[in-house]
Amino acid sequence: MKTVLTSKSQSQPAPEPRTARMPKDNESPIVRVVLFSGGRGSSVLSRQLINHPAVKLTVAINGYDDGASTGEVRRFLGDSLGPSDYRKNAARLAAELNSCEPALIELLNLRFPVGYTEADAIRAFKILHGATSAGEGDFEKKLEELTHKVEQASRELIDHKLDYFRQELEATHHPFNFSDCSIGNLVFAGCFLAMNRNFNDAIEDYCAILRLPPRIIENITDGTNAFLVALNEDNRLLVSEAEIVDDSNQDRIKEIYLIDRPPTPEEKTMLENAPLSEVCSFLEKHAVEVAPNPRLLRKISEADLIIYAPGTQYSSLYPSYLTPLIGITIAKNLSAIKLLITNIQEDAETSGNSAVDLINRAVYYLKEKDSRQIPTPCLITHYLVNDPSHNEPHIPYIPLGEVESLEDPRLLRIGDYEEGLSGRHNAAKVLTPFIETFLKRGKFQRVGILLLNTRSLNKIGQTILEMLRAGIQEVRVSITVYYYSEETFHQFFTDTLPFNLINVYTPNEDINTSFQRILNSDQFDYFILFESSGMYNGEDLVSIASHITNGRLDAVWGSRRLSVKDIHYSYKLRYRKNFILGAISYIGSQGLSLIYLLLYGRYITDTLSEVRAIRASYLQHMAIDISSKSLNQQLLSMLLRTKANIFESPVQFFSLSPDKVKRTTILDGIKSLLTIMFWRFKPLPHIPVPEKPEID
């Protein structure tokens, strides 16, 4: 009596495929993203990123803002960068993450009324402390209402930070204009003082109040105080960041600079009428050297995706790129995708600029004003430029510019990236392809291999050994091999393999039924159907599998015809006694290829090949008979009808004698032709195909 040993259940779905090379973080892949941001321009992007479960986000910001209340904070403290953009981003991220009570965010965003005096502010501090009640004013009532909604621990933190600010106010006797100042800016000032005037520590201290993850917001620099100024095209000096962004100016910016202090009123008057040489002399005299934030440099070097966001370019973004070593560190990270997203609409400082202008200036500043010889693709790998699909003449869309002037068109992506007519980007459309690409980098394609047309363990074993010798275990796929035979390999053999080997034979069940059961388990991305009778070399399975590792292709078609020498040798061996049959076979196979060219516009060199990898979703939604002579014509017709992405790969072929294998007859050829015609016009079911990765 023969004992059959099996290592896998033949009636149960296949277990999870095993592989020696699965990534350690396969269950929870992480995409590390650094987002260069301003105050509001990147809000839709940061919202999309922070809510993605696989994204670890860092928002990189500079602190050169000096307008309104943030400018007042800077003037009062004397050695601090501007807090507003950090505060705005922290509030946005906290709201998305639900890291603290909404009332706390609202309280920090609350602004003192216009005309508020120091005495009024001191009274407001007492309301926050609980030392006095609100009066009749709407602001004080709102302040008291929010204070009562905030948890006691958060109230105490805010009160503690404001106490640092109040003590500084009393100790220095410096005046402070509280008019339209946000409470959050004063709390940030308190954090700065509490952290011994270390600006980067103050950012972390402020974010901790909102219970944000550590280091989610980083300053571009080490915290060195500096002030942003610019020259416009008329060589007039814009003496502050506030002037650069002023809508009433509509200045076209020529160059930006960082200086150690703002010009005095007397210097402003002098500079307004001074020749360019004197302006340049002033800028050179007061130039300041800032150093990059070492924590941010480390994050950039480890990032998978670096995003240059839209926004106020000259005031918020270009100064960040200009920081020493930022561009060099980005360039050294050769594996990251670096995505520059141009603005959709004009603002004051980009008036008259095209998308191409914005790209060129970003490159200019990333190269530290062209002082560094860095290849541009090392700094930016993709430009996303908006081209609206609608014509709205009243909307000041930024024109494309001379896109043909860009040196490498492979970097350019042009499309309608706007969310309706909002002037904001559709973040999902912009970011999802790039994030999904990285997730798929860490995910091995799940591939099933079905060995067909033999029940011989010897032939199946030979195919497996050929696969192993060619290095199938080194290909970045997770494979399971299936065969159909009354006999089953001994466990000692299956246990030595780096993949699952499963016999799908079940008495009273044909191979089609077994195969359909495997497909319905929905555990595979691709299936390779491989003729294992001995006519094809198992080594070619390695080449076929290697082409589907990134998920871009819908099918890989093994072709015997890509080698003229091999095909001629095969015909000579098979038809050496009957030249006429050989000629008919040759012409007939070429004719099928021409029919596909005529009906679908695609020439398939070998329509009769029995080595093919197909995306599993195609096989799941199509009733096919894998033992049918017209199987290939069904598969090719379906793939070409749906405009699938098909790649032909050469495979080796060994001719078997007619008594060992059934030849394709003239009648089979006619049936194939009819099948092609039938499938050309047959209604097809909807076949869900995953989005192709944006990049490899």
C-alpha positions in Angstrom: 0.0 0.0 0.0 1.4 3.4 -1.0 1.5 6.1 1.7 1.1 9.6 0.5 2.7 12.3 2.6 1.5 15.9 2.2 2.7 19.0 4.1 -0.3 21.2 3.1 -4.0 20.6 3.2 -5.4 19.9 -0.3 -8.9 21.1 0.5 -8.2 24.3 2.5 -7.1 27.7 1.1 -3.3 28.1 0.9 -1.6 29.5 4.0 0.1 32.8 4.0 3.0 32.7 1.5 6.4 32.5 3.1 9.5 34.1 1.9 13.0 34.6 3.2 13.0 38.2 2.2 9.8 39.8 3.5 10.4 43.3 4.9 10.4 43.6 8.7 7.8 46.4 8.7 5.6 44.7 6.1 2.6 44.9 8.5 2.8 48.6 9.1 4.9 50.4 6.5 6.0 53.9 7.2 6.6 56.7 4.7 8.8 59.4 6.2 7.8 62.8 4.8 9.4 66.2 5.2 7.1 69.0 4.1 8.6 72.4 3.5 5.7 74.7 4.6 4.7 78.3 5.3 1.7 79.4 7.3 -1.4 78.4 5.3 -0.3 77.4 1.7 0.3 73.8 2.6 -2.7 73.3 4.8 -4.5 70.9 2.5 -1.3 68.9 2.1 -0.5 68.6 5.8 -4.1 67.6 6.5 -3.9 64.8 4.0 -0.5 63.7 5.2 -1.2 63.8 9.0 -4.3 61.7 8.5 -2.5 59.0 6.5 -1.8 56.0 8.8 1.4 55.1 7.0 2.9 58.6 7.0 5.4 59.9 9.6 5.3 63.7 9.0 7.8 66.5 9.7 6.7 70.0 8.9 9.7 72.3 8.2 9.2 76.1 8.7 11.3 79.2 8.9 10.6 82.0 11.4 11.2 85.1 9.4 7.6 86.3 9.6 7.6 89.8 11.1 4.1 91.1 10.3 1.3 92.2 12.7 1.4 90.6 16.1 4.3 88.2 15.4 6.4 91.2 14.4 5.4 92.8 17.7 6.5 89.7 19.6 9.8 89.8 17.8 10.3 93.5 18.5 9.5 93.0 22.2 11.7 90.0 22.8 14.5 91.4 20.6 16.2 88.0 19.8 13.4 85.8 18.7 12.2 84.6 15.3 8.5 84.9 14.5 6.1 82.4 16.2 3.0 82.8 13.9 3.6 80.1 11.3 4.6 77.5 14.0 1.4 78.4 15.9 -0.8 78.1 12.9 0.7 74.7 11.9 0.5 73.4 15.4 -3.2 74.3 15.7 -3.9 72.7 12.3 -2.2 69.5 13.2 -3.7 69.3 16.6 -7.1 69.7 15.2 -6.6 66.9 12.7 -5.0 64.6 15.2 -7.6 65.5 17.9 -4.6 65.6 20.2 -6.2 68.0 22.6 -9.6 69.5 23.3 -10.9 71.8 20.5 -11.5 74.6 23.1 -7.7 74.7 23.7 -7.0 75.3 20.1 -9.7 78.0 19.9 -8.3 79.7 23.0 -4.8 79.9 21.6 -6.1 81.2 18.3 -8.3 83.8 20.0 -7.1 87.4 19.2 -7.3 90.4 21.5 -9.7 93.1 20.0 -8.2 95.9 18.0 -7.1 98.8 20.3 -6.6 96.5 23.3 -4.3 98.1 25.9 -1.8 96.6 28.3 -4.2 97.1 31.1 -6.9 95.3 29.2 -4.4 92.4 28.5 -3.4 92.1 32.2 -7.1 91.8 33.0 -7.5 89.1 30.4 -4.6 87.2 32.0 -6.4 87.3 35.3 -9.5 85.9 33.6 -7.4 83.0 32.3 -6.0 82.5 35.7 -9.4 82.5 37.3 -8.6 85.5 39.5 -11.4 87.7 38.1 -14.6 87.3 36.2 -15.4 88.6 32.7 -17.0 91.9 32.3 -19.6 92.9 29.7 -17.4 92.8 26.6 -17.9 90.0 24.1 -14.2 89.2 24.0 -13.9 88.7 27.8 -17.1 86.5 27.8 -15.6 84.4 25.0 -12.3 84.2 26.8 -14.0 83.0 30.1 -16.2 80.5 28.2 -13.2 78.9 26.5 -11.1 78.9 29.7 -13.8 76.9 31.5 -13.9 74.4 28.6 -10.2 73.8 28.7 -8.8 71.0 31.0 -7.2 72.3 34.2 -3.8 70.9 33.3 -3.8 72.8 30.0 -5.1 76.0 31.7 -2.2 75.8 34.2 0.3 75.4 31.4 -1.0 78.4 29.5 -1.1 80.5 32.7 2.4 79.4 33.5 3.8 80.5 30.1 1.8 83.8 30.1 3.3 84.5 33.5 6.8 84.4 31.9 5.6 86.9 29.4 4.0 89.1 32.0 7.2 89.1 34.2 9.3 90.1 31.1 6.8 92.9 30.4 7.2 94.2 34.0 11.0 93.7 34.2 11.9 95.4 30.9 9.2 98.1 30.8 9.2 97.6 27.0 5.9 98.7 25.5 3.8 96.0 23.8 1.0 96.6 21.3 -1.7 94.0 22.2 -4.1 95.1 19.4 -5.2 92.1 17.4 -2.5 89.9 19.0 -3.3 86.2 19.3 -3.1 84.6 22.8 -1.1 81.8 21.2 1.7 84.2 20.2 2.0 85.4 23.8 2.0 81.8 25.0 4.8 81.1 22.5 6.7 84.1 23.8 6.4 82.6 27.3 7.7 79.3 26.0 10.7 81.1 24.5 11.5 82.8 27.8 10.9 79.5 29.8 13.3 77.7 27.5 16.1 80.2 28.2 15.5 82.0 24.9 16.1 78.9 22.8 13.7 79.2 19.9 13.8 75.6 18.7 13.1 74.3 22.3 10.3 76.9 22.5 8.7 75.2 19.4 8.7 71.9 21.1 7.5 73.4 24.4 4.5 75.0 22.6 3.6 71.9 20.7 3.7 69.9 23.9 0.8 72.1 25.2 -1.3 70.9 22.3 0.0 67.3 23.0 1.4 66.9 19.5 3.9 64.1 18.7 7.5 65.2 19.5 9.4 67.0 16.7 6.5 67.0 14.3 7.3 70.7 13.6 10.9 71.7 13.0 12.5 75.1 12.5 14.7 75.2 9.4 17.6 76.8 11.3 19.3 76.4 14.7 17.2 79.3 15.9 19.6 82.1 14.9 17.6 85.4 14.8 17.5 86.9 11.3 15.4 89.2 9.3 14.2 88.8 5.7 14.4 91.6 3.2 14.2 91.7 -0.6 15.0 93.7 -3.7 12.3 94.2 -6.3 12.9 94.5 -10.0 13.2 98.3 -9.6 16.0 97.7 -7.1 13.9 99.1 -4.3 14.6 97.4 -1.0 11.6 95.8 0.7 12.8 96.2 4.3 10.7 93.5 6.0 8.9 90.2 5.4 5.6 92.1 5.8 6.5 94.4 2.9 7.3 91.3 0.7 3.9 89.8 1.2 1.9 93.1 1.1 -0.8 92.8 -1.5 -0.8 96.5 -2.2 2.7 96.4 -3.5 2.5 93.7 -6.2 6.3 93.8 -6.4 8.1 91.3 -8.6 10.9 90.1 -6.4 14.4 90.1 -7.8 16.4 88.7 -4.8 16.0 87.9 -1.1 18.5 88.4 1.8 18.9 87.7 5.5 20.2 90.5 7.7 21.0 90.7 11.4 18.4 93.4 12.3 15.6 95.5 10.7 16.7 98.8 9.3 16.0 101.8 11.5 13.5 104.5 10.3 16.5 106.7 9.3 18.1 103.8 7.4 14.7 103.1 5.6 14.6 106.7 4.5 18.2 106.6 3.3 17.8 103.3 1.5 14.6 104.4 -0.4 16.6 107.0 -2.4 20.1 105.3 -2.3 21.8 104.0 -5.4 22.0 100.2 -5.8 25.6 100.1 -4.7 24.8 101.6 -1.3 21.9 99.3 -0.9 24.1 96.3 -1.6 26.7 97.7 0.8 24.1 97.9 3.5 23.0 94.3 2.8 26.6 93.0 2.8 27.4 94.8 6.1 24.4 93.4 7.9 24.3 89.9 6.3 23.8 87.1 8.8 25.0 83.5 8.6 22.4 81.1 9.9 23.1 77.4 10.5 20.7 74.6 9.7 18.8 72.7 12.4 20.8 69.4 12.8 17.6 67.5 13.7 16.0 68.5 10.5 19.1 67.6 8.4 18.9 64.1 9.9 15.2 63.8 9.0 15.9 65.0 5.5 18.6 62.5 5.0 16.2 59.7 6.2 13.1 60.9 4.3 11.3 58.9 1.7 9.3 61.9 0.3 10.4 65.5 0.4 7.7 68.0 -0.5 8.2 71.6 -1.5 4.8 73.0 -0.9 2.9 75.8 -2.6 2.5 79.1 -0.7 4.1 82.5 -0.4 7.4 81.5 -2.1 9.7 84.5 -1.5 8.7 85.1 2.1 8.0 81.5 3.4 9.6 78.9 1.2 12.6 80.2 -0.7 14.3 81.5 2.5 14.1 77.9 3.8 15.7 76.4 0.7 18.5 79.1 1.0 19.6 77.8 4.4 23.2 76.4 4.2 23.4 72.6 3.8 19.7 72.1 3.3 20.1 71.7 -0.5 23.2 69.5 -0.1 21.5 67.3 2.4 18.5 66.9 0.1 20.8 66.1 -2.8 22.6 63.4 -0.8 19.4 61.5 -0.2 19.4 59.8 -3.5 16.5 57.4 -2.8 13.9 60.0 -1.8 11.3 61.5 -4.1 11.5 65.3 -4.1 8.2 66.8 -5.2 7.8 70.5 -6.0 4.2 71.7 -6.2 3.8 75.1 -7.9 1.1 77.6 -6.8 -2.3 77.5 -8.5 -3.0 81.3 -8.3 -0.9 84.4 -8.1 -0.3 86.3 -4.9 1.4 89.6 -4.2 5.0 88.3 -4.4 4.5 86.0 -7.4 2.8 88.5 -9.6 4.0 88.1 -13.2 5.8 84.8 -12.5 5.0 81.6 -14.4 5.2 78.1 -12.9 8.5 77.6 -14.7 9.8 80.8 -13.1 8.9 79.4 -9.6 10.6 76.1 -10.4 13.8 77.8 -11.6 13.9 80.1 -8.5 13.4 77.1 -6.2 16.4 75.4 -7.8 18.4 78.6 -7.6 17.9 78.9 -3.8 18.3 75.2 -3.2 21.7 75.6 -4.8 22.3 78.5 -2.3 21.9 81.1 -5.0 23.7 78.9 -7.6 26.8 78.7 -5.5 26.7 74.9 -5.3 27.2 72.6 -8.3 24.4 70.1 -7.6 22.5 68.2 -10.3 18.9 69.5 -10.4 17.3 65.9 -10.3 19.1 65.4 -7.0 17.1 68.3 -5.6 13.8 67.9 -7.3 12.6 64.7 -8.9 9.1 65.8 -9.9 7.5 69.2 -10.8 3.7 69.2 -10.4 2.3 72.1 -12.4 -1.3 73.0 -12.4 -3.1 73.5 -15.8 -6.8 74.2 -15.1 -9.2 72.2 -17.3 -11.7 75.1 -17.1 -11.4 78.6 -18.4 -12.0 81.2 -15.7 -10.6 84.5 -16.9 -11.4 86.3 -13.7 -9.2 84.0 -11.7 -5.5 84.9 -11.7 -4.1 81.5 -12.4 -0.3 81.2 -12.6 0.6 80.5 -16.3 2.6 77.5 -17.2 5.4 79.4 -18.8 7.9 78.0 -21.2 7.8 74.4 -20.0 9.8 73.4 -23.0 12.7 75.3 -21.5 13.0 72.8 -18.6 16.0 70.7 -19.3 14.5 67.3 -18.5 10.8 66.7 -19.4 10.8 63.5 -17.3 10.6 65.6 -14.2 7.4 67.4 -15.2 3.8 66.5 -14.4 1.1 68.9 -15.8 -2.5 68.4 -14.8 -5.6 69.9 -13.2 -4.6 69.6 -9.5 -7.1 72.1 -8.2 -10.0 71.2 -5.8 -12.9 72.6 -7.8 -12.5 76.4 -8.1 -11.1 76.8 -4.6 -7.6 77.9 -5.5 -6.3 75.0 -3.3 -4.8 71.8 -4.4 -6.6 68.5 -4.4 -4.3 66.9 -1.9 -5.4 63.3 -2.5 -4.8 63.7 -6.2 -1.4 65.3 -5.7 0.0 63.1 -3.0 -1.7 59.6 -3.1 0.3 58.3 -6.2 3.6 59.1 -4.5 2.7 57.7 -1.1 1.2 54.6 -2.5 4.4 54.0 -4.5 6.5 54.0 -1.4 4.0 51.7 0.4 4.3 49.3 -2.5 8.1 49.5 -2.3 7.8 47.8 1.1 5.1 45.4 -0.1 6.1 42.3 -2.0 3.8 41.4 -4.8 1.9 38.2 -4.0 2.4 35.9 -6.9 0.8 32.5 -7.5 2.5 30.1 -10.0 0.4 27.4 -11.5 2.3 24.6 -13.2 0.2 23.2 -16.1 0.1 20.4 -18.6 1.8 17.7 -16.5 1.1 15.5 -13.5 4.6 14.2 -13.4 6.4 15.0 -10.1 9.7 14.6 -12.0 8.8 17.4 -14.5 7.3 19.6 -11.8 10.4 19.0 -9.6 12.6 19.9 -12.6 10.8 23.2 -13.1 11.1 24.0 -9.4 14.9 23.3 -9.4 15.4 25.4 -12.5 13.5 28.3 -10.7 15.8 27.9 -7.6 19.0 27.7 -9.6 18.0 30.9 -11.4 17.4 32.7 -8.1 13.6 32.9 -7.8 14.2 33.3 -4.0 16.0 36.5 -4.6 13.2 38.2 -6.6 11.2 40.7 -4.5 8.0 38.8 -4.7 6.2 36.5 -2.3 5.4 33.3 -4.3 3.3 30.2 -3.8 3.6 27.4 -6.4 0.7 25.1 -7.3 0.5 21.9 -9.2 -2.1 19.3 -9.9 -1.2 15.7 -9.5 -2.5 12.4 -7.9 0.9 12.1 -6.3 2.4 14.6 -3.8 5.9 15.5 -2.9 7.4 14.2 0.3 7.6 16.6 3.1 11.4 16.6 3.2 11.3 18.3 -0.3 8.6 20.9 0.5 10.3 21.9 3.8 13.5 22.8 2.1 11.8 25.3 -0.3 11.8 29.0 0.4 8.2 29.2 -0.8 5.0 27.2 -0.4 4.5 24.3 -2.8 0.9 23.1 -2.8 -0.9 20.2 -4.6 -4.4 21.4 -5.6 -5.5 17.9 -6.7 -8.8 16.8 -5.2 -10.6 13.7 -6.4 -13.7 14.3 -8.6 -12.6 18.0 -9.1 -10.9 19.2 -12.3 -8.1 21.7 -12.3 -10.4 24.6 -13.4 -12.5 24.2 -10.2 -9.3 24.0 -8.1 -7.9 27.1 -9.7 -11.1 29.1 -9.3 -11.0 28.3 -5.6 -7.5 29.7 -5.3 -8.5 32.9 -7.2 -11.5 33.4 -5.0 -9.3 33.4 -1.9 -8.1 36.8 -3.1 -4.6 36.4 -1.7 -2.6 37.1 -4.9 -1.8 40.2 -6.9 -0.6 38.2 -10.0 -0.8 34.6 -11.3 1.8 33.0 -13.6 0.4 30.3 -15.8 3.4 28.1 -16.8 3.6 25.1 -19.1 5.6 22.6 -17.2 5.7 19.6 -19.5 9.3 20.3 -20.5 8.9 22.7 -23.4 9.7 25.8 -21.3 12.6 26.4 -18.9 11.7 27.2 -15.3 14.6 29.7 -15.2 12.4 32.0 -17.3 10.0 32.2 -14.3 12.6 34.4 -12.6 12.6 36.9 -15.4 8.8 36.9 -15.7 8.5 37.5 -11.9 11.1 40.2 -11.8 9.0 42.4 -14.2 6.0 42.5 -11.9 7.8 43.5 -8.6 6.6 47.1 -8.8 3.0 46.5 -9.8 3.1 48.7 -12.9 2.4 46.0 -15.5 -0.9 44.2 -16.0 0.7 41.3 -17.8 4.1 39.9 -18.8 3.9 37.7 -21.8 6.6 35.2 -22.5 7.6 35.2 -26.1 9.5 32.5 -28.0 9.8 34.8 -31.1 12.0 37.5 -29.5 14.9 35.2 -30.4 15.0 34.6 -34.1 17.6 31.9 -33.7 15.5 30.0 -31.1 12.3 30.1 -33.2 14.0 28.9 -36.4 15.7 26.1 -34.5 12.4 25.1 -33.0 10.6 24.9 -36.4 13.5 23.0 -37.9 13.2 20.4 -35.1 9.4 20.1 -35.1 8.7 20.1 -38.8 11.9 18.8 -40.4 9.9 16.0 -42.1 7.1 18.2 -43.3 8.1 21.6 -44.6 4.6 22.5 -45.7 3.1 22.0 -42.2 6.0 24.1 -40.8 5.3 26.9 -43.2 1.5 26.8 -42.4 2.3 26.9 -38.7 4.7 29.8 -39.1 2.3 31.8 -41.3 -0.6 31.0 -39.1 1.0 32.2 -35.9 2.2 35.4 -37.6 -1.3 35.9 -38.9 -2.7 35.8 -35.4 -0.2 38.5 -34.4 -1.3 40.6 -37.3 -5.0 40.2 -36.4 -4.3 41.7 -32.9 -2.4 44.5 -34.6 -5.4 45.2 -36.8 -8.1 44.9 -34.2 -6.3 46.3 -31.1 -3.4 48.3 -32.5 -0.9 46.1 -30.6 1.4 43.5 -32.2 2.0 40.5 -29.9 4.9 38.5 -31.2 3.9 35.1 -29.7 0.2 34.7 -29.2 0.5 31.0 -28.5 3.1 31.2 -25.7 2.3 29.2 -22.5 4.3 31.4 -20.1 2.3 34.4 -19.0 1.9 36.4 -15.8 -1.6 38.1 -15.5 -2.9 40.5 -12.8 -5.1 38.3 -10.6 -8.1 40.8 -10.9 -8.4 40.0 -14.6 -8.6 36.3 -14.0 -11.1 36.7 -11.1 -13.6 38.6 -13.2 -13.5 36.4 -16.3 -14.8 32.8 -16.7 -11.9 31.0 -18.4 -11.0 27.4 -19.0 -7.2 27.2 -18.3 -7.1 23.9 -20.2 -8.7 25.4 -23.3 -6.7 25.7 -26.6 -8.1 29.2 -27.0 -7.1 30.4 -23.5 -4.4 32.7 -24.8 -6.8 34.4 -27.2 -9.3 35.0 -24.4 -6.6 36.4 -22.1 -5.0 38.6 -24.8 -8.3 39.9 -26.1 -9.4 40.8 -22.6 -6.1 42.5 -21.8 -6.0 44.5 -25.0 -9.7 45.5 -24.8 -9.0 47.1 -21.5 -5.8 48.8 -22.7 -3.7 46.8 -20.2 0.0 47.4 -19.8 1.6 44.3 -21.4 5.3 43.6 -21.5 6.8 40.8 -23.7 9.8 39.0 -22.3 11.9 36.4 -24.2 11.5 32.8 -23.0 13.4 29.6 -24.1 11.5 26.9 -25.8 12.3 23.2 -26.2 10.4 21.3 -28.9 8.8 17.9 -27.9 8.0 15.2 -30.4 4.3 15.0 -31.6 3.7 11.7 -29.6 4.4 13.6 -26.3 2.5 16.8 -27.0 -0.5 17.7 -29.1 0.3 20.2 -31.8 -1.8 23.2 -32.7 -3.8 22.3 -35.7 -5.3 24.4 -38.5 -8.7 23.9 -36.9 -7.2 25.2 -33.6 -6.0 28.2 -35.5 -9.4 28.9 -37.0 -11.0 28.6 -33.5 -8.4 31.0 -32.2 -9.3 33.5 -34.9 -13.0 33.2 -34.1 -12.3 33.6 -30.4 -10.3 36.8 -31.1 -13.3 38.2 -33.1 -15.8 37.2 -30.5 -13.9 38.8 -27.6 -13.3 42.0 -29.6 -17.0 42.8 -29.4 -18.1 40.9 -26.4 -19.3 43.1 -23.4 -16.7 42.9 -20.7 -17.3 42.9 -17.0 -15.8 45.7 -14.9 -12.3 44.7 -13.9 -11.0 46.6 -10.9 -7.3 47.3 -11.5 -5.2 49.0 -8.8 -3.7 52.4 -9.6 -0.3 52.1 -11.1 2.6 53.5 -9.0 3.6 57.1 -10.1 7.2 56.1 -9.9 9.4 53.0 -9.6 
